[in-house]
């Protein structure tokens, strides 16, 4: 056959049937629910213990006693990984083996979840991830709403969540509360990362043009004796105190949102409120948080209980 005739010839039709793509596997059905309680883990990002104390919240403290605890990490992403391993801020106990502390800490989840069978560290193996345990072993619906972009849905944190959302605004807990939904057929777990207490400690209705600006990651590596970014002078003591007061005011505002939350949640809902890390307002010559060795970066508030 000449080249011209070959080009004009119709393509050969395959006579053998091609292999059809394999269907996707059916999703594994959730097990029968093992817990009696919905569980909300609410993280007030960057909130210092003494900021919450100074705010004198009246609604939040209805949940339980305020404790001073210590975070496992000094900035948002690694701290949330620890939190989702089930390791909540600790009390820094003395004369105790770490293994014994972890054992007792995990046993607290029996109260939080209202489970019949004791939950121990071994139940988190091999994944060591709380959402995996809740979803695949205890039959929970699992959801997350986060405020900080370093926790966005493309990160490794988004594993075994039925829904995981980065909120449009970094400082709008009220919008999170509006979107809470509780399935009457099975308990729900919610992670809420709340941004009002994070720099610049702004409330939803405040004009962003009035916020102080620091380029980079919130001035984490800034010392007070360094010049500011792009010629902007760093905060003086009066400005640092004003920023601290803004965080305190943010807690007062959030206390009203917690009142709305407590009215919304159904019975048998256990709530833990804490922070991922603290914040420095000039202590040690630093502002912010991150790779800074100072107790105020790790000191966090901790409150938990059932509202009814």
C-alpha positions as a printed NumPy array, in Angstrom:
array([[  0.   ,   0.   ,   0.   ],
       [  1.368,   3.397,  -0.987],
       [  1.832,   6.07 ,   1.606],
       [ -1.092,   8.143,   0.263],
       [ -3.453,   5.156,   0.33 ],
       [ -2.275,   4.249,   3.816],
       [ -3.046,   7.737,   5.054],
       [ -6.547,   7.559,   3.551],
       [ -7.313,   4.1  ,   4.926],
       [ -9.783,   3.976,   7.852],
       [ -8.245,   3.081,  11.176],
       [ -8.418,  -0.539,  12.191],
       [-11.127,  -1.312,  14.677],
       [-10.062,  -3.307,  17.702],
       [-11.743,  -6.678,  17.75 ],
       [-10.771,  -7.558,  21.323],
       [-12.841,  -5.945,  24.113],
       [-10.866,  -3.42 ,  26.141],
       [-10.698,  -3.823,  29.938],
       [-13.203,  -1.57 ,  31.694],
       [-11.931,   0.55 ,  34.578],
       [-12.446,  -1.03 ,  37.947],
       [-15.162,   0.584,  40.054],
       [-14.07 ,   2.572,  43.051],
       [-14.253,   0.632,  46.298],
       [-17.309,   1.242,  48.403],
       [-16.617,   3.505,  51.394],
       [-16.222,   1.626,  54.621],
       [-19.386,   2.061,  56.672],
       [-18.969,   3.78 ,  59.994],
       [-19.152,   1.512,  63.017],
       [-21.969,   1.727,  65.482],
       [-21.426,   4.835,  67.647],
       [-19.501,   4.056,  70.807],
       [-19.626,   7.468,  72.474],
       [-22.556,   9.202,  74.137],
       [-21.208,  12.761,  73.879],
       [-20.63 ,  15.187,  71.073],
       [-17.134,  16.62 ,  71.536],
       [-15.968,  20.144,  70.693],
       [-12.26 ,  21.012,  70.849],
       [-12.033,  24.814,  70.642],
       [ -8.617,  26.418,  70.218],
       [ -8.28 ,  30.141,  70.961],
       [ -5.273,  30.743,  68.763],
       [ -2.361,  32.493,  70.535],
       [ -4.417,  33.195,  73.672],
       [ -2.299,  33.673,  76.773],
       [ -3.461,  32.296,  80.101],
       [ -3.254,  35.681,  81.769],
       [ -5.173,  37.364,  78.92 ],
       [ -8.132,  35.076,  79.507],
       [ -7.794,  35.58 ,  83.253],
       [ -7.768,  39.372,  82.858],
       [-10.885,  39.287,  80.65 ],
       [-13.007,  37.913,  83.544],
       [-15.317,  35.901,  81.253],
       [-18.67 ,  35.107,  82.838],
       [-20.094,  32.664,  80.303],
       [-16.99 ,  30.647,  79.443],
       [-16.282,  29.817,  83.093],
       [-19.71 ,  28.172,  83.384],
       [-18.066,  25.283,  81.561],
       [-15.578,  24.502,  84.331],
       [-12.596,  25.75 ,  86.297],
       [ -9.87 ,  27.73 ,  84.562],
       [ -6.529,  25.913,  84.644],
       [ -3.026,  27.098,  83.771],
       [ -1.477,  24.554,  81.436],
       [  1.412,  24.224,  78.986],
       [  1.374,  23.619,  75.263],
       [  3.585,  21.001,  73.614],
       [  4.607,  23.483,  70.884],
       [  5.123,  27.212,  70.446],
       [  3.337,  27.834,  67.169],
       [  0.135,  26.907,  65.412],
       [  0.862,  24.029,  63.026],
       [  2.881,  21.667,  65.281],
       [  0.665,  22.471,  68.237],
       [ -2.47 ,  21.456,  66.339],
       [ -0.801,  18.227,  65.285],
       [ -0.209,  17.439,  68.948],
       [ -3.794,  18.391,  69.799],
       [ -5.126,  16.07 ,  67.106],
       [ -2.928,  13.292,  68.464],
       [ -5.1  ,  13.664,  71.544],
       [ -2.355,  15.376,  73.541],
       [ -4.021,  18.372,  75.129],
       [ -1.944,  20.99 ,  76.98 ],
       [ -0.341,  19.436,  80.041],
       [  0.073,  20.424,  83.679],
       [  3.857,  19.857,  83.692],
       [  3.661,  17.354,  86.571],
       [  6.749,  16.55 ,  88.626],
       [  8.02 ,  13.128,  89.753],
       [  5.885,  11.372,  87.137],
       [  7.033,   9.182,  84.259],
       [  5.978,  10.637,  80.908],
       [  4.35 ,   7.326,  79.966],
       [  2.147,   7.456,  83.067],
       [  1.114,  11.027,  82.307],
       [  0.115,  10.082,  78.748],
       [ -1.827,   7.103,  80.053],
       [ -3.857,   9.215,  82.462],
       [ -4.323,  11.945,  79.857],
       [ -5.81 ,   9.553,  77.312],
       [ -8.085,   8.005,  79.932],
       [ -9.761,  11.422,  80.271],
       [-11.288,  10.829,  76.833],
       [-13.665,   8.325,  78.393],
       [-15.276,  11.233,  80.247],
       [-15.076,  13.596,  77.274],
       [-16.693,  11.144,  74.867],
       [-18.912,   9.289,  77.295],
       [-17.67 ,   5.885,  76.163],
       [-18.531,   2.561,  77.78 ],
       [-15.248,   0.821,  76.896],
       [-12.108,   2.514,  78.294],
       [-10.043,   4.434,  75.725],
       [ -6.309,   3.982,  76.163],
       [ -3.19 ,   4.979,  74.277],
       [ -3.099,   1.642,  72.435],
       [ -6.44 ,   2.392,  70.816],
       [ -4.849,   5.24 ,  68.852],
       [ -2.244,   2.932,  67.339],
       [ -0.957,   2.738,  64.68 ],
       [ -2.147,   6.133,  63.41 ],
       [ -1.871,   8.15 ,  66.634],
       [ -4.569,  10.469,  65.332],
       [ -7.695,  11.395,  67.237],
       [ -9.984,  11.941,  64.187],
       [ -9.059,   8.45 ,  62.919],
       [-10.   ,   6.89 ,  66.248],
       [-13.229,   8.867,  66.462],
       [-14.349,   8.178,  62.908],
       [-13.283,   4.591,  62.251],
       [-13.45 ,   3.039,  65.706],
       [-16.009,   5.082,  67.625],
       [-18.376,   6.001,  64.785],
       [-18.192,   9.814,  65.068],
       [-18.888,  12.401,  62.412],
       [-15.712,  14.505,  62.245],
       [-15.509,  18.165,  61.235],
       [-13.035,  21.048,  61.394],
       [-13.327,  24.792,  60.871],
       [-10.017,  26.643,  61.021],
       [ -9.07 ,  30.323,  60.897],
       [ -5.331,  30.272,  60.199],
       [ -4.036,  29.518,  56.672],
       [ -1.216,  27.311,  58.015],
       [ -3.991,  24.84 ,  58.928],
       [ -5.663,  24.911,  55.488],
       [ -7.365,  21.782,  54.072],
       [ -4.318,  20.865,  51.947],
       [ -2.159,  20.254,  55.01 ],
       [ -1.553,  16.853,  56.575],
       [ -3.933,  17.772,  59.387],
       [ -6.897,  17.138,  57.071],
       [ -7.107,  13.401,  57.584],
       [-10.249,  11.445,  58.451],
       [-12.418,  14.549,  58.63 ],
       [-15.839,  14.435,  56.976],
       [-15.512,  18.172,  56.41 ],
       [-12.556,  20.504,  56.882],
       [-12.93 ,  24.193,  56.069],
       [-10.683,  27.254,  56.116],
       [-13.01 ,  30.094,  57.06 ],
       [-13.296,  33.152,  54.779],
       [-12.317,  35.44 ,  57.666],
       [ -9.578,  34.659,  60.152],
       [-11.511,  36.245,  63.041],
       [-15.155,  35.172,  62.984],
       [-16.053,  32.504,  65.545],
       [-19.708,  33.538,  65.241],
       [-19.716,  32.255,  61.654],
       [-18.415,  28.898,  62.897],
       [-21.15 ,  28.635,  65.497],
       [-23.779,  29.312,  62.824],
       [-22.514,  26.336,  60.8  ],
       [-22.457,  23.749,  63.574],
       [-24.715,  20.782,  62.91 ],
       [-25.297,  17.805,  65.172],
       [-26.527,  14.508,  63.752],
       [-29.187,  12.954,  66.014],
       [-28.113,   9.476,  64.826],
       [-24.438,   9.616,  65.815],
       [-22.173,  11.924,  67.837],
       [-20.068,  14.651,  66.236],
       [-16.531,  15.865,  66.808],
       [-15.65 ,  19.467,  65.905],
       [-12.247,  21.131,  65.887],
       [-12.671,  24.92 ,  65.925],
       [ -9.55 ,  27.053,  65.49 ],
       [-10.621,  30.554,  66.583],
       [ -8.657,  33.526,  65.236],
       [ -9.873,  36.596,  67.133],
       [ -7.17 ,  36.086,  69.775],
       [ -4.439,  35.792,  67.12 ],
       [ -2.502,  38.868,  65.966],
       [ -3.782,  41.507,  65.17 ],
       [ -6.429,  40.608,  67.826],
       [ -9.167,  42.171,  65.698],
       [-12.91 ,  41.68 ,  65.971],
       [-14.983,  40.925,  62.868],
       [-16.442,  44.43 ,  62.552],
       [-13.138,  46.295,  62.882],
       [-11.646,  48.118,  59.89 ],
       [ -8.634,  46.115,  58.586],
       [ -6.917,  49.318,  57.461],
       [ -6.446,  50.19 ,  61.139],
       [ -4.637,  46.937,  61.993],
       [ -0.894,  47.137,  62.707],
       [  1.19 ,  45.505,  59.98 ],
       [  4.185,  43.21 ,  60.251],
       [  5.473,  41.397,  57.172],
       [  6.45 ,  37.749,  57.467],
       [  4.933,  35.419,  60.003],
       [  3.488,  37.892,  62.51 ],
       [  6.865,  39.173,  63.635],
       [  7.738,  35.811,  65.147],
       [ 11.48 ,  36.383,  64.817],
       [ 11.425,  40.062,  65.719],
       [ 13.42 ,  41.475,  68.601],
       [ 12.515,  44.854,  69.996],
       [ 16.042,  46.142,  69.332],
       [ 15.794,  45.399,  65.591],
       [ 14.564,  47.89 ,  63.043],
       [ 11.084,  47.323,  61.671],
       [ 10.246,  45.758,  58.315],
       [ 10.403,  48.086,  55.327],
       [ 11.371,  51.044,  57.505],
       [  8.417,  50.685,  59.871],
       [  9.563,  51.185,  63.484],
       [  8.853,  48.339,  65.868],
       [  6.254,  48.556,  68.636],
       [  7.148,  50.669,  71.644],
       [  6.061,  49.645,  75.184],
       [  2.808,  51.591,  74.958],
       [  1.901,  49.899,  71.662],
       [  2.74 ,  46.467,  73.072],
       [  0.48 ,  47.09 ,  76.053],
       [ -2.269,  48.265,  73.704],
       [ -1.908,  45.012,  71.725],
       [ -2.121,  42.982,  74.938],
       [ -5.302,  44.834,  75.842],
       [ -6.682,  44.044,  72.38 ],
       [ -6.191,  40.331,  73.021],
       [ -7.958,  40.69 ,  76.372],
       [-10.806,  42.548,  74.668],
       [-11.004,  39.779,  72.056],
       [-11.564,  37.257,  74.86 ],
       [-14.348,  39.437,  76.294],
       [-15.988,  39.529,  72.872],
       [-15.647,  35.767,  72.432],
       [-17.279,  35.217,  75.817],
       [-20.51 ,  36.456,  74.24 ],
       [-20.058,  34.027,  71.337],
       [-19.608,  31.203,  73.834],
       [-22.953,  32.167,  75.348],
       [-24.515,  31.634,  71.902],
       [-22.639,  28.348,  71.521],
       [-23.812,  27.03 ,  74.876],
       [-27.423,  27.815,  73.937],
       [-27.001,  25.941,  70.64 ],
       [-25.297,  22.67 ,  71.519],
       [-27.501,  19.701,  72.388],
       [-27.37 ,  17.824,  75.653],
       [-24.447,  15.457,  76.109],
       [-21.948,  17.798,  74.486],
       [-18.517,  17.969,  76.079],
       [-16.401,  21.027,  75.307],
       [-12.672,  21.627,  75.767],
       [-11.446,  25.221,  75.393],
       [ -7.724,  25.904,  75.315],
       [ -5.014,  27.596,  73.208],
       [ -2.405,  26.21 ,  70.857],
       [  0.285,  28.452,  72.369],
       [  0.687,  31.799,  74.072],
       [  2.07 ,  35.152,  72.957],
       [  4.827,  37.574,  73.931],
       [  4.085,  41.265,  74.401],
       [  7.623,  42.447,  74.998],
       [  8.785,  39.844,  77.523],
       [ 12.368,  38.807,  76.84 ],
       [ 12.569,  41.449,  74.121],
       [ 10.15 ,  39.626,  71.818],
       [  6.733,  40.06 ,  70.308],
       [  4.639,  37.181,  68.963],
       [  5.331,  33.458,  69.071],
       [  7.265,  30.736,  67.276],
       [ 10.901,  29.662,  67.72 ],
       [ 11.183,  31.555,  70.988],
       [ 12.109,  29.97 ,  74.304],
       [  9.937,  31.7  ,  76.89 ],
       [  7.306,  30.382,  79.284],
       [  4.67 ,  32.858,  78.033],
       [  4.806,  31.205,  74.6  ],
       [  3.828,  27.864,  76.14 ],
       [  1.518,  29.011,  78.965],
       [ -2.129,  28.558,  77.951],
       [ -5.61 ,  28.533,  79.498],
       [ -7.566,  25.298,  79.796],
       [-11.27 ,  24.866,  80.59 ],
       [-13.48 ,  21.877,  79.908],
       [-16.761,  20.294,  80.857],
       [-20.409,  19.876,  79.882],
       [-22.653,  22.914,  79.955],
       [-25.683,  20.726,  80.688]])
